[in-house]
Amino acid sequence: MTRPFSALFLAGLTVAVSGICSAGESFPVVHNEPITVRIVGGKDGQPLSRLHLTLIAGYDRVDMREELYREEMLTDAHGQVRLPNQLANLPWLQVWVGKKSLCQEDAPKASFSVELIRRDGLSAPNHCGKVSVEDKPGVFTVFVKGKGAAPPAIARSPIPAPIPITIPAVIVPPPTAAPTTASTIVCCCPYPKAARRRRNARIRAKAALDDLGRCLRSNDSKGPSNKGR
């Protein structure tokens, strides 16, 4: 009678242990599938790079509160980090973002199932806006307050610089002297017309007097010779 009882006891213990192991993975189970934590803005859904994350994992709330399994990491250019293997093989996960507020309610007590993240993907609640993302297996999305990185700008052809228009300089010739007119010549002449006429009259009168004098002197020289004859 003792042997059948011992066999039944061992069988029951085996069933109980297997049931406990299959319920929630209470014992460590090694998984090789990577788990990614993605941080995005709650209003625009854009990734947030170079953020300091605190990742906490554990078997229950006591582990989470005492932070027995904790890692600190920085998000990459896509706002993502890969969960370390030690944390990826624990059943519960919390994510804290340095200098940012989470968009989920009751953040200090909120823990998320690592098994659900691995199997279907999961997103934390977003109470900052209406943005949502598509869940993918192995990806855990966390929304934070504030805007994420701006989307990459569309490359455009550069606008050519305007061609400068050169206006030829207008060459102004230096002022030239006005042509000399007759009036200018008259003004520049030392003798005006009236004075020149008077001068010419005096010259003609003097010439006439000279002629008259010569005639008189000629007559005087011929007179005595006629008387003697």
C-alpha positions in Angstrom: 0.0 0.0 0.0 2.9 2.3 0.6 4.3 2.2 -2.9 1.1 3.1 -4.7 0.6 6.0 -2.4 4.2 7.3 -3.0 3.7 7.0 -6.7 0.4 8.9 -6.6 2.1 11.6 -4.4 5.0 12.1 -6.9 2.6 12.2 -9.8 0.5 14.9 -8.2 3.6 16.9 -7.3 4.8 16.8 -10.9 1.5 18.0 -12.2 1.4 20.8 -9.7 4.9 22.0 -10.5 4.2 21.8 -14.3 1.1 23.8 -13.7 2.9 26.5 -11.8 5.6 26.7 -14.4 3.1 27.2 -17.2 1.2 29.9 -15.4 2.8 33.3 -16.1 6.4 32.0 -16.3 7.2 32.3 -12.6 10.6 30.7 -13.2 13.3 32.2 -15.5 12.8 31.3 -19.2 15.4 32.2 -21.8 14.1 33.9 -24.9 16.3 34.8 -27.9 13.8 37.2 -29.6 14.9 40.8 -29.2 12.6 43.4 -27.6 12.8 47.0 -28.6 11.6 50.0 -26.6 10.5 52.9 -28.7 10.0 56.5 -27.4 7.8 58.9 -29.4 6.1 62.2 -28.8 2.5 62.0 -27.6 1.2 64.8 -29.9 3.0 64.1 -33.2 4.2 60.5 -32.9 7.8 61.5 -34.0 10.7 59.6 -32.4 12.7 61.2 -29.6 16.5 60.6 -29.8 19.2 61.0 -27.2 16.9 60.5 -24.3 18.0 58.9 -21.0 15.9 55.8 -20.2 15.6 53.9 -17.0 14.4 50.3 -17.6 13.1 48.3 -14.6 12.0 44.6 -14.8 11.1 42.0 -12.2 8.9 39.1 -11.2 6.4 41.1 -9.2 5.6 44.5 -7.7 8.1 44.1 -5.0 10.9 43.6 -7.5 9.7 46.7 -9.4 9.5 48.8 -6.3 12.9 47.9 -5.1 14.4 48.1 -8.6 16.3 44.8 -8.4 16.7 44.6 -12.1 17.5 48.0 -13.5 19.3 49.3 -16.6 20.0 52.9 -18.0 20.3 53.5 -21.7 20.2 56.3 -24.3 17.8 56.2 -27.3 19.4 56.2 -30.8 18.5 58.4 -33.7 15.2 56.6 -34.2 14.2 56.9 -30.5 14.8 53.2 -29.8 16.8 51.0 -27.4 17.2 47.2 -27.3 16.1 45.7 -24.1 19.1 43.8 -22.4 18.7 40.0 -22.3 18.5 40.0 -18.5 15.4 42.3 -18.5 13.9 40.7 -21.6 13.6 37.4 -19.8 11.7 38.8 -16.9 7.9 38.9 -16.9 7.2 42.6 -16.1 8.7 45.9 -17.4 8.6 49.6 -16.6 10.1 52.4 -18.6 11.0 55.8 -17.3 12.2 58.7 -19.5 14.6 61.3 -18.0 13.4 64.9 -18.1 10.1 63.9 -19.8 6.7 63.1 -18.4 4.9 60.0 -19.6 1.5 60.2 -21.2 0.1 57.2 -19.4 -1.9 57.5 -16.2 -0.7 56.1 -12.9 2.8 55.7 -14.3 4.6 54.8 -11.0 2.4 51.7 -10.7 2.0 50.7 -14.4 3.9 47.6 -15.4 3.6 45.8 -18.8 3.8 42.2 -19.7 7.1 41.3 -21.5 5.5 38.2 -22.9 2.7 40.2 -24.5 5.3 42.6 -25.9 7.2 39.8 -27.4 4.2 38.0 -28.9 2.0 40.9 -30.2 3.7 44.2 -29.5 2.3 46.7 -27.1 1.8 50.5 -26.7 1.5 52.4 -23.5 -1.6 54.6 -23.1 -1.4 58.0 -24.7 -3.3 60.7 -22.9 -1.3 63.5 -24.4 -3.0 63.4 -27.8 -4.7 61.2 -30.4 -1.6 59.8 -32.0 -1.3 56.0 -32.2 1.2 53.6 -33.7 0.9 50.2 -35.2 2.0 47.5 -32.7 4.6 45.0 -33.9 5.8 41.9 -32.2 8.8 42.6 -30.0 8.3 46.4 -29.9 7.1 48.4 -26.9 6.0 52.0 -27.6 6.0 54.6 -24.9 4.4 58.1 -25.4 5.9 61.1 -23.7 4.8 64.8 -23.5 6.4 67.1 -25.9 7.1 67.0 -29.6 9.5 64.6 -31.2 12.2 65.2 -33.8 11.0 67.0 -37.0 10.6 64.7 -40.0 13.5 64.9 -42.5 13.2 67.7 -44.9 12.5 66.9 -48.6 15.6 67.7 -50.7 14.9 70.3 -53.2 16.9 71.7 -56.0 18.7 74.8 -55.0 17.3 78.1 -56.4 20.0 79.6 -58.6 21.2 83.0 -57.6 19.9 85.9 -59.7 22.4 87.0 -62.4 23.5 90.5 -61.6 22.6 93.1 -64.3 25.4 95.5 -65.0 24.2 98.9 -66.2 26.9 100.6 -68.2 28.0 103.9 -66.7 27.0 107.0 -68.6 30.1 108.9 -69.6 29.5 112.6 -69.5 32.0 114.5 -71.6 33.7 117.4 -69.9 32.2 120.8 -70.7 33.8 122.5 -73.7 34.2 126.1 -74.3 31.4 127.7 -76.3 32.4 128.6 -79.9 33.6 132.1 -80.3 31.0 134.3 -82.0 31.3 137.6 -83.8 30.0 139.5 -80.9 32.8 137.9 -78.8 35.4 139.0 -81.3 34.0 142.5 -81.3 34.1 142.6 -77.6 37.7 141.3 -77.5 38.9 143.8 -80.1 40.8 146.7 -78.5 39.0 149.2 -80.9 35.3 149.2 -81.4 34.0 150.1 -84.8 33.4 153.8 -84.1 36.9 154.2 -82.7 38.3 152.4 -85.7 36.4 154.7 -88.1 37.7 157.8 -86.3 41.2 156.4 -86.3 41.0 155.7 -90.1 39.6 159.2 -90.6 42.5 160.7 -88.8 44.9 158.6 -90.8 43.3 159.8 -94.0 43.3 163.4 -92.9 46.9 163.2 -91.9 47.8 161.6 -95.3 45.9 164.4 -97.0 47.7 167.1 -95.0 51.0 165.4 -95.8 50.1 165.5 -99.5 49.2 169.1 -99.2 52.4 170.0 -97.4 54.4 168.2 -100.1 52.6 170.1 -102.8 53.2 173.5 -101.1 56.8 172.7 -100.6 57.1 171.7 -104.2 55.6 175.0 -105.4 57.8 177.0 -103.1 60.9 175.4 -104.6 59.8 176.2 -108.2 59.0 179.9 -107.6 62.4 181.6 -107.5 63.7 179.9 -110.5 60.8 181.3 -112.6 61.4 184.8 -111.5 65.0 184.8 -112.5 64.2 183.9 -116.0 
